[in-house]
Amino acid sequence: MRRASSLRPVSEACMFAQLLLPLCFQAVTPINAVATTPPAAEPDHHLVKVIVKDARTLDKLLALDLDLAACNALEIPAREVEVIAEDSDIDKIKAAGLDYTVAVRNLEDTIGKELSKFKFPNDLTPAVGQGGMGGHYTWVQIVAHLDKFAKDHPAICTTKVSIGKSIEGRDLWMVKISDNVNKDELEPEVLYDALHHAREPVSCTTTLVFMDWLLSNYGKDTVATYIVNNRECYFVPCVNPDGYEYNRRNSPNGGGMWRKNRRNNGGGVYGVDLNRNWTTGWTAPNGGNSTNPSSSTYRGTSPLSEPEIAAFEAFITTRKFVIGNSCHTSGELLLYPWGYKNGPPPNHSEYQTINARALAKNPAMVVGPASTTLYIAAGTALDHYHVAHGMYGYTPELGTSSEGGFWPNPTNQVRISNRQQHMFQQFAVLAGANVTVDKSALSEGPGGNNNGKVDPGETGLLRITLANNGAAASLTPVTASLKSLSSGVTITKGTHNFGTIAKFASANNNASPLSLKVDQNYKAAFARVELSIAYETIVDKVTIDLPFAEPVLLVGSDFEKDLGFRRSTADTATTGKFERAVPQRTVYQSRDYQPGADHSPTGTMCWVTEARAGNSVGNYDVDNGKTSLLSPIMDLRHVALPALSIWLYYSESVVGDPFTVELSKDGGSSWTEIYRRGNHTSGWEQIEVNLPGTMTNEMRFRFNAQDTVSASLVEACVDDLEVKGIVTPASLTLLGGAHRGSTARFAYHGAPGAVAVPLLSGGAANVKVPGIGTLLLDPNTLFVLSATAYGTARRLTIDEPIPNDPGLIGLQLHWQQLLVSGATLTLGNSQSFKIQ
């Protein structure tokens, strides 16, 4: 799936200057008799962080009726709540005895000065990060984007339609994107809105980027084309144009902290919080909005009292939206009901299915019910979408405080909007049926030798479970067709009709499995097949590797011995560098940030980001850079369907500094990321990753912990590493870095009752031995080492200490197994290393 394309370059705006010229005057002249309120002398606002350790403290904070900006789930139950506070609000916090710090004083001035360092053109359609208000788009530029979308893509994008007017008379513009865009087809409908709150411009930017991606990639990208052809997407990118324009007039460089609309409440007090003006939960007894017109969460005189929300509600009632994405900033959270009361809705499991797929490429995003993940909020869009209109209602809170909060700089505007595109795409995809392979299992068919696996010459039975992850049943029956991609594997029964699959349900073919036949001379340990899943107008093709036997443990380490793992010499962190040691416990906000023990039941050591605890949790965590743990180079060419498993303990106090695992196939010259985690583990967690592509003799793993994106507490521990896969008898796997004084671990694979005879040589060769295999060692320097019996096992592990002798440096050694099983002798693969 591609990342979102950038919006059009600034220069293209000139092409449409004549068309859009009248809109330019919105910046200086009211449109449609807009009754603007004059800029007032706004009080300074400060960013205050309040530590909330329990429900009682949170209730005390909520009772102060403050402007709560975001909540970082530092540790449950402790949280850090960000407050946009005036001087009088700080006095309230202090008087309440709450634990707080003033993180930034005078936000408007601070943000404006920071953004004024950048230069921003006033063109109508600039690229992301180049808008006219601190890099953010002005309202005029938002409208210009909508006009340009319709002009460039008239077949799939409507011209903008006003669904109503704001309290000052500005239009609430709506655009629809779909094939046959001017027809109302029976396709799942999805709603995207932004800028309920006037100080959250990235919510709109991210929405515009998604719109541009859909339009620009239609006919080019399969996902974009599928969405446009099979969904009706409706966009209202600015729900609060008056408040947004008010911020521009007061803070033209960005940084305005006005949140509400511009309702004149009398007495010089303005504004209703539009995301507290929806009907559902408006009068909830749990708080979550305010009856005080001066409050930033003032709910209005009645539900739908504000023309913006009344018009929006009238529009929604004409549609049948399945998913509603009401976008906000900030906090890097994905919120769903309930907001006005504690806990999740009855269909919580359905939300969880959507959540998992929406956040598959952004796992660092914290997800949960708004009331428990953030705080009680009543009269909100997400609850109303869910209750009144039967939608799956979502509010993403995009970006983090470290990325600029409400007003990120141009670089972070791009980063944030791009990071969320997969989520926006999945909301559209999951509004209808979305059928994927959940499980597949190959078993021995009739006529086999009953050994529990599919051998050459036998038939295999393939049982498949399909899952519909979408919020609608498939409109047609789902059929699966099987095709062999492996020479020597023939499909004998290749199709199955699963029938229609209900939303969030699954179906299987256990009673009528597909089947395949393996040729007598087939050598590989698995069959590669292509499964085509067809339903509605969709045909999804999935490649599946079907193992003829279960993957097994090849080699591993509990890190009690030195097997050649090393910290990278390219580390940039000043503290918290990886070391093999016994971790010492550190605690912050009731959580063990560094555990007091490793994971191994019988061991004490693991690789940890500086084991000592120090005087505080922040003394020796990862700071000011990155630290990396490198595995020794491994030869895995003999392994089919390899996988890496580790036990990970990871702590990260602020979203933004992920733990990553990378794979190299050339000894470390180039790397590919295979795992990423941005939120902390719940204790020790096992992580398993399938290794992609073809294995080489220069495989290497790199484990990274970093404190580079945001100032945070970061600790990581890695333990009990294993490499798994499928190998043939007589194989040999080596784990070790060949450092003098370290240990080399050899894992021999054979059969119960057999004997492993290790062979050692100073050189390589390729000598065919009839009936036995190929001798890969130089026979002139060949040594036959002591044999070891397998007994009842299929795997033997032998550790060989490498002497700490300088005279051995540069010595190249080669090993191979001769497997003796009764009268049968078999030579396996070889392994080698050069002593360092």
Stockholm file with secondary structure:
# STOCKHOLM 1.0

chainA/1-836         MRRASSLRPVSEACMFAQLLLPLCFQAVTPINAVATTPPAAEPDHHLVKVIVKDARTLDKLLALDLDLAACNALEIPAREVEVIAEDSDIDKIKAAGLDYTVAVRNLEDTIGKELSKFKFPNDLTPAVGQGGMGGHYTWVQIVAHLDKFAKDHPAICTTKVSIGKSIEGRDLWMVKISDNVNKDELEPEVLYDALHHAREPVSCTTTLVFMDWLLSNYGKDTVATYIVNNRECYFVPCVNPDGYEYNRRNSPNGGGMWRKNRRNNGGGVYGVDLNRNWTTGWTAPNGGNSTNPSSSTYRGTSPLSEPEIAAFEAFITTRKFVIGNSCHTSGELLLYPWGYKNGPPPNHSEYQTINARALAKNPAMVVGPASTTLYIAAGTALDHYHVAHGMYGYTPELGTSSEGGFWPNPTNQVRISNRQQHMFQQFAVLAGANVTVDKSALSEGPGGNNNGKVDPGETGLLRITLANNGAAASLTPVTASLKSLSSGVTITKGTHNFGTIAKFASANNNASPLSLKVDQNYKAAFARVELSIAYETIVDKVTIDLPFAEPVLLVGSDFEKDLGFRRSTADTATTGKFERAVPQRTVYQSRDYQPGADHSPTGTMCWVTEARAGNSVGNYDVDNGKTSLLSPIMDLRHVALPALSIWLYYSESVVGDPFTVELSKDGGSSWTEIYRRGNHTSGWEQIEVNLPGTMTNEMRFRFNAQDTVSASLVEACVDDLEVKGIVTPASLTLLGGAHRGSTARFAYHGAPGAVAVPLLSGGAANVKVPGIGTLLLDPNTLFVLSATAYGTARRLTIDEPIPNDPGLIGLQLHWQQLLVSGATLTLGNSQSFKIQ
#=GR chainA/1-836 SS CCCCCCCCCGGGGGGGHHHHHHHHGGGTSCSTTCCCCCCCCCCCCEEEEEEECSHHHHHHHHHTCCEEEEEECCSSSCEEEEEEECHHHHHHHHHTTCEEEEEESCHHHHHHHHHTTSCCCCCSSCCTTCBTBTBBCCHHHHHHHHHHHHHHCTTTBCCCEEEEECTTSCEEEEEEECTTTTSCCSSCEEEEEECSSTTCHHHHHHHHHHHHHHHHHTTTSHHHHHHHHHCEEEEECCSCHHHHHHHHHHCTTSCCCCCSCCCEEETTEECCCGGGCSSTTTTCTTCCSBSCTTSTTBCCSSTTCSHHHHHHHHHHTTSCEEEEEEEEESSSEEEESCSSSSSCCTTHHHHHHHHHHHTTTCTTSEEEEHHHHTCCCCSCHHHHHHHHHCCEEEEEEESCGGGTTTSCCHHHHHHHHHHTHHHHHHHHHTTSCCEEEEEEEEEECTTSCSSSSCCTTCEEEEEEEEEECSSSCCSSCEEEEEEECSTTEEEEECEEEEECCCTTCEEECTTSCEEEEECTTCCCSEEEEEEEEEETTEEEEEEEEEESSCCEEEEEECSSSCCSCEECTTCCCSBCCEEEECCCCEEETTEEEECSSCSCTTCCCEEEECCCCCSSTTSSSCBSEEEEEECCCBCCTTCEEEEEEEEEEEEESSTTCCEEEEEESSTTSSCEEEEEECSCCSSSEEEEEECCSCCCSCBEEEEEEEECSSCCCEEEEEEEEEEEEECCTTCEEEECCCCTTSEEEEEEECCTTCEEEEEEESSEEEEEETTTEEEEECGGGCEECCCEECTTCSEEEEEEECCCCGGGTTCEEEEEEEEEETTEEEEEEEEEEECC
#=GC SS_cons         CCCCCCCCCGGGGGGGHHHHHHHHGGGTSCSTTCCCCCCCCCCCCEEEEEEECSHHHHHHHHHTCCEEEEEECCSSSCEEEEEEECHHHHHHHHHTTCEEEEEESCHHHHHHHHHTTSCCCCCSSCCTTCBTBTBBCCHHHHHHHHHHHHHHCTTTBCCCEEEEECTTSCEEEEEEECTTTTSCCSSCEEEEEECSSTTCHHHHHHHHHHHHHHHHHTTTSHHHHHHHHHCEEEEECCSCHHHHHHHHHHCTTSCCCCCSCCCEEETTEECCCGGGCSSTTTTCTTCCSBSCTTSTTBCCSSTTCSHHHHHHHHHHTTSCEEEEEEEEESSSEEEESCSSSSSCCTTHHHHHHHHHHHTTTCTTSEEEEHHHHTCCCCSCHHHHHHHHHCCEEEEEEESCGGGTTTSCCHHHHHHHHHHTHHHHHHHHHTTSCCEEEEEEEEEECTTSCSSSSCCTTCEEEEEEEEEECSSSCCSSCEEEEEEECSTTEEEEECEEEEECCCTTCEEECTTSCEEEEECTTCCCSEEEEEEEEEETTEEEEEEEEEESSCCEEEEEECSSSCCSCEECTTCCCSBCCEEEECCCCEEETTEEEECSSCSCTTCCCEEEECCCCCSSTTSSSCBSEEEEEECCCBCCTTCEEEEEEEEEEEEESSTTCCEEEEEESSTTSSCEEEEEECSCCSSSEEEEEECCSCCCSCBEEEEEEEECSSCCCEEEEEEEEEEEEECCTTCEEEECCCCTTSEEEEEEECCTTCEEEEEEESSEEEEEETTTEEEEECGGGCEECCCEECTTCSEEEEEEECCCCGGGTTCEEEEEEEEEETTEEEEEEEEEEECC
//
